[in-house]
Amino acid sequence: MPTFDDPVADAAEASEALRGLAHASRTFSQPAEMYGVIGDLSSGIRSLRQSLEQIADVHERKAAHAFHDDGDHDAGVRDALAAAEELRQCALLVDRAYDRLAEGFIAAGRIAWHPEPAPEAEQPARQWISVVFLQGDEADEVLGLIDAQGTDAAIEHLTGYDYGDETVEAAIANGHVYDKPQAGALDRTATRDVYTLTYSTFLGHVGLYREANALPDPALLGIDTPINVGPAADATAAATESAPARRSAGPAGRDWFAGPAGGEAAARRGLSL
């Protein structure tokens, strides 16, 4: 039982409880019980964040008492302040984890678990290709666009890197074809039409994925005429027929049917995590 006044004992008990949960949660006799467990974990994460902040505060307040084993006080103070800073950074990451857990908690609350599984139906395999993956200054520009105008604006901007069949062929050639969009633990995702955006402000990267065999909405691409996704020859023919109605798209400054001119745009196309 928690003592509420002995941090050493309570930390040891929390560690043991989490170890027990890690073993026990490998299976659930009643799937509906998972919802309550997620709720308890949400409460635990909030307490964990508070604990990290409080321990960081104590490191700072008690820095005057910090020494190294050899009696070096200055070194002790530096390490106390460094520990406080790292603990606060950890608390920020825990805060982000709580946001994701909260979304999972909401989704779990919408599930009605049936005792029998649904009849199996053959589902066509869905594949996703990487359209573009940006880091550094290029990613910062898109992350700024997300902050200013939202994820829809960022997706519309990044569709300028999608050259239709040529992008699909490049993704296949480079092995950038996936069963689902690639997103890390710290990534956020957003979907519009057949595109999925993944991004991380913390890690400073942005990626755009498209369902390989799906047709994007022409309005999203700024194209007034219908589009076709087929062999490269078909795409070339479509480009010729609809040339007057097409736009110059996105950062590469070229339309959806005609491939990139090469160089920087071609080098970025299809990169992934």
Helices and strands as residue ranges (DSSP letters): H 7-24, H 33-61, G 63-65, H 73-109, E 128-135, H 136-149, H 151-158, G 159-161, H 165-174, E 177-178, E 188-192, E 195-200, E 205-211, H 218-221, H 232-242, G 243-245, H 264-268
